[in-house]
Amino acid sequence: MGTSRRNWLKLLGLGPAWGLGTAGPRGTATGADNLYQRLGVEPILNFRGTHTLLGASKQPAELHMVMAEASRHYVSLEELQDRVGEKLAQLVGTTAAMVTTGAAGAITLGTCACLTGDHQDRISRLPDVTGMKSEVLIQKLHRNEFDHAVRNAGVRLVEVETLEDLRKATNSRTAMMYFLGGQSGDWAWKEALSIESCLQVLRSAAVPLMVDAANMLPPWENIRHLASLGVDLICISGGKHMSGPQCSGILAGRADLIHAARLNSSPNEDALGRPLKTGREEIVGVWLAAERYAKLDFETLDRECLRQAQYLRAGLLEIPGVRANFTPFDRTRKVRRVTVEWDELAVGLTADDCERKLLEGKPRIAVLRNKPQGLMFTVFMNDPGDESHALRRMKEIFATARKTG
């Protein structure tokens, strides 16, 4: 720790008592107290997954050091985006790329790019799309809360279900198609149109296809595959499984569209994307996170997730009346999830109460709800040992419920 940093910590009343400078493998403080606890905010063991509400992921300690170094110098943000964009494009396999404020920021800027091109008068008018292409195609199955990031630009979403629908809906008003990647493989999603089939229709009409790839990691090869297919724009989250800055993302694709997206973004002042500001620290941070991530051994990572999930499931099955199973993988990535179900009347414990007790206990544990009953533990980015804490708490909660039931 440098002298200047020590002085700042001393001035702010921080230091060893805060757990700073004693980071574990994922940046977890190893001391008894940490910054959040001093603020009265108790940290959470995350068994929900890469949810923004919980912080999405943990950054490696070395990334913090590099971002701190980046913050100590003035640079031209445009030059930095140029150089980092070149590096990211090489990693993804596209002709260009830029750093954004998360995948949602990438979605909004990609939409703006397809609407305006490099025409400054159009850029200045958004979200007023008068005189521009104003429709974005989307599969009905792909409607989701994040398509608001598309609608931010003032467009109208046009839903399609079949290839014939797609052909008929593609016209002179069509700015692009938004495609939601990486969703679960239930019966309904098997009816969804593939990226390849959509590209065939759209290319003949010169309409760009943008893929929301926030849920397509791991592995990195999923992103490179999109690039190899010729997807026009790819939206990537930097702050989820990639473990970059939480507020970072990547927009990669065609050089002309990336150029237009940058014109619609900060530091340009008269642009809809001006509030979507990326700082030099985030630009550097997500680049280095992507460099690191692209080289990871994803099979080794998955084996550790599997080990934790197997330990958790085996221990849960020891609880009388509990059923525990693994869920199927998503279509494009391996995510280990353990479902827990039980007869609430027989046990004397509802899923609501169990979830609440997990979140209010020590340690605090966040989980997902399982349908139609029970809970779901997502074992995805957990530190070794998290699974033993989760199992201990579940056994305590069920034991107490049986005593009082």
Residue pairs with C-beta under 8 A, 6 or more apart in sequence:
1 9
1 21
5 68
6 15
9 15
9 18
9 20
14 20
14 35
15 21
16 22
16 31
17 31
17 33
18 29
18 31
18 33
18 34
18 35
18 38
19 29
19 30
19 31
19 32
19 33
19 34
19 35
20 29
20 35
22 29
22 30
22 31
23 29
23 30
23 61
24 30
24 383
25 60
25 61
25 383
26 58
26 59
26 60
26 61
26 243
26 383
27 58
27 59
27 60
27 61
27 64
28 58
28 383
29 35
34 43
36 42
36 43
37 43
42 364
43 363
43 364
44 54
44 359
44 363
44 364
44 365
44 366
45 363
45 364
45 365
45 366
45 382
45 386
45 389
45 390
46 54
46 55
46 366
46 381
46 382
47 365
47 366
47 367
47 368
47 377
47 378
47 379
47 382
47 386
47 390
48 54
48 366
48 367
48 368
48 378
49 335
49 368
49 378
49 380
49 381
50 56
50 57
50 237
50 240
50 241
50 380
50 381
51 366
52 102
52 239
52 246
54 366
55 246
56 237
56 239
56 240
56 246
57 239
57 240
57 241
57 242
57 243
57 246
57 381
58 243
58 381
59 243
59 244
59 245
59 285
59 289
60 243
60 292
63 243
63 244
63 245
63 285
63 288
63 289
63 292
66 284
66 285
66 288
67 245
67 281
67 282
67 284
67 285
68 281
70 280
70 281
70 283
70 284
70 285
71 279
71 280
71 281
73 280
75 280
77 266
77 267
77 278
77 280
77 283
78 262
78 267
80 280
80 283
80 284
81 98
81 99
81 262
81 283
84 99
84 283
84 284
84 287
85 96
85 97
85 98
85 99
85 258
86 97
87 287
87 291
88 97
88 98
88 99
88 250
88 252
88 287
88 290
89 95
89 96
89 97
89 252
91 220
91 290
91 291
91 294
92 223
92 224
92 227
92 234
92 236
92 250
92 252
93 223
93 224
93 227
93 228
94 227
94 234
94 252
94 253
94 254
95 253
95 254
95 255
95 258
96 252
96 253
96 254
96 255
96 257
96 258
96 259
97 250
97 251
97 252
97 253
97 258
98 109
98 250
98 251
98 252
98 258
98 261
98 262
98 265
99 238
99 248
99 249
99 250
99 278
99 282
99 283
99 286
99 287
100 106
100 109
100 235
100 248
100 249
100 250
100 251
100 265
100 276
100 278
101 247
101 248
101 249
101 276
101 277
101 278
101 282
102 237
102 238
102 239
102 246
102 247
102 248
102 249
103 146
103 212
103 213
103 214
103 235
103 236
103 237
103 249
104 146
104 149
104 249
105 149
105 249
105 251
105 273
105 276
106 233
106 235
106 236
106 249
106 250
106 251
107 146
107 149
107 150
107 178
107 210
107 212
107 235
108 149
108 150
108 152
108 153
108 272
108 273
108 276
109 251
109 261
109 262
109 264
109 265
109 273
109 276
110 176
110 210
110 233
110 235
110 251
110 253
110 257
110 261
111 136
111 149
111 150
111 152
111 153
111 155
111 175
111 176
111 178
111 210
112 123
112 126
112 153
112 260
112 261
112 264
112 271
112 272
112 273
113 233
113 257
113 258
113 260
113 261
113 263
113 264
114 133
114 175
114 176
114 208
114 210
114 233
114 257
114 260
115 122
115 126
115 129
115 132
115 133
115 134
115 153
115 154
115 155
115 175
116 122
116 123
116 126
116 132
116 260
116 263
116 264
117 256
117 260
118 256
118 259
118 260
118 263
120 263
122 132
123 263
123 264
123 268
123 270
123 271
123 272
124 270
124 271
126 153
126 154
126 264
126 271
126 272
127 152
127 153
127 154
127 272
128 154
129 153
129 154
129 155
132 175
133 172
133 173
133 174
133 175
134 154
134 155
134 156
134 173
134 175
135 155
135 156
135 157
135 158
135 169
135 171
135 173
135 174
135 175
136 150
136 155
136 156
136 157
136 158
136 174
136 175
136 176
136 177
136 178
137 157
137 158
137 160
137 166
137 169
137 170
137 174
137 176
137 177
137 178
137 207
138 147
138 150
138 157
138 158
138 159
138 160
138 177
138 178
138 179
138 180
139 159
139 160
139 161
139 179
139 180
139 192
139 193
140 159
140 160
140 161
141 161
141 183
141 188
141 189
141 191
141 192
142 178
142 179
142 180
142 183
142 192
143 157
143 159
144 180
146 180
146 212
146 214
147 157
147 178
147 180
150 157
150 178
151 157
152 272
153 272
155 175
157 178
158 169
158 174
160 166
160 169
160 193
161 191
162 193
163 193
163 197
163 201
166 177
166 193
166 198
166 201
166 202
167 201
170 201
170 202
170 205
170 207
174 205
174 207
175 207
175 208
176 207
176 208
176 209
176 210
176 232
176 233
177 198
177 202
177 207
177 208
177 209
177 210
178 210
178 212
179 195
179 198
179 209
179 210
179 211
179 212
180 211
180 212
181 195
181 211
181 212
181 213
181 214
181 215
181 216
181 226
181 332
182 213
182 214
182 215
182 216
182 222
182 330
182 331
182 332
182 333
183 189
183 192
183 215
183 330
183 331
184 328
184 330
184 331
185 328
185 329
185 330
185 331
189 331
195 209
195 211
195 226
195 229
195 231
196 229
198 209
199 209
199 229
199 230
199 231
202 208
202 209
208 232
208 233
208 254
208 257
209 231
209 232
209 233
210 231
210 232
210 233
210 234
210 235
210 253
211 226
211 231
211 233
211 234
211 235
212 235
213 222
213 223
213 226
213 234
213 235
213 236
214 235
214 236
214 237
214 240
214 249
215 330
215 332
215 333
216 222
216 223
216 226
216 332
216 333
217 223
217 236
217 237
217 240
217 241
217 242
217 293
217 333
218 241
218 296
218 298
218 301
218 302
218 333
218 334
219 296
219 298
219 333
220 293
220 294
220 296
220 298
222 332
222 333
223 234
223 236
223 252
226 234
227 234
227 252
231 253
232 253
232 254
232 257
233 251
233 252
233 253
233 254
233 257
234 250
234 251
234 252
234 253
235 249
235 250
235 251
236 242
236 249
236 250
236 251
236 252
237 249
238 244
238 245
238 248
238 249
238 250
238 282
238 285
238 286
238 289
238 290
239 245
239 246
239 247
239 248
239 249
239 286
241 293
241 380
241 381
242 286
242 289
242 290
242 293
243 289
243 292
243 293
243 381
244 285
244 286
244 288
244 289
244 290
244 293
245 281
245 282
245 285
245 286
245 289
247 278
247 282
248 278
248 282
248 283
248 285
248 286
248 289
249 286
250 286
250 290
251 258
251 261
252 258
261 273
262 268
263 271
264 271
264 272
264 273
265 271
265 273
265 274
265 276
266 273
266 274
266 275
266 276
266 277
266 278
267 274
267 277
268 274
302 334
302 336
304 384
305 334
305 336
305 379
305 380
305 382
306 336
308 336
308 379
308 382
308 384
308 386
308 387
309 326
309 336
309 337
309 338
309 377
309 379
309 387
311 387
311 388
311 391
312 324
312 338
312 377
312 379
312 387
312 390
312 391
313 324
313 325
313 326
313 338
315 391
315 394
315 395
316 322
316 324
316 338
316 340
316 391
316 394
317 323
317 324
318 395
319 394
319 395
319 398
320 398
320 402
321 342
321 343
321 346
321 347
321 398
322 340
322 341
322 342
322 398
323 340
323 341
323 342
323 374
324 338
324 339
324 340
324 341
325 338
325 339
326 336
326 337
326 338
326 339
327 337
327 338
327 339
327 376
329 335
335 378
335 380
336 378
336 379
336 380
337 368
337 376
337 377
337 378
337 379
338 376
338 377
338 379
339 370
339 374
339 375
339 376
340 370
340 374
340 375
340 376
340 377
340 394
341 370
341 373
341 374
342 349
342 373
342 374
342 398
344 350
344 351
344 373
347 398
347 401
347 402
347 405
348 401
348 402
348 404
348 405
349 397
349 398
349 401
349 405
351 369
351 370
351 373
351 374
351 375
353 401
354 375
354 394
354 397
355 367
355 369
355 375
357 393
357 397
358 364
358 365
358 366
358 367
358 375
358 390
358 393
358 394
358 397
359 365
359 366
361 393
361 396
361 397
363 389
363 393
365 389
365 390
365 393
367 375
367 376
367 377
367 378
368 375
368 376
368 377
368 378
369 375
369 376
370 376
377 390
379 387
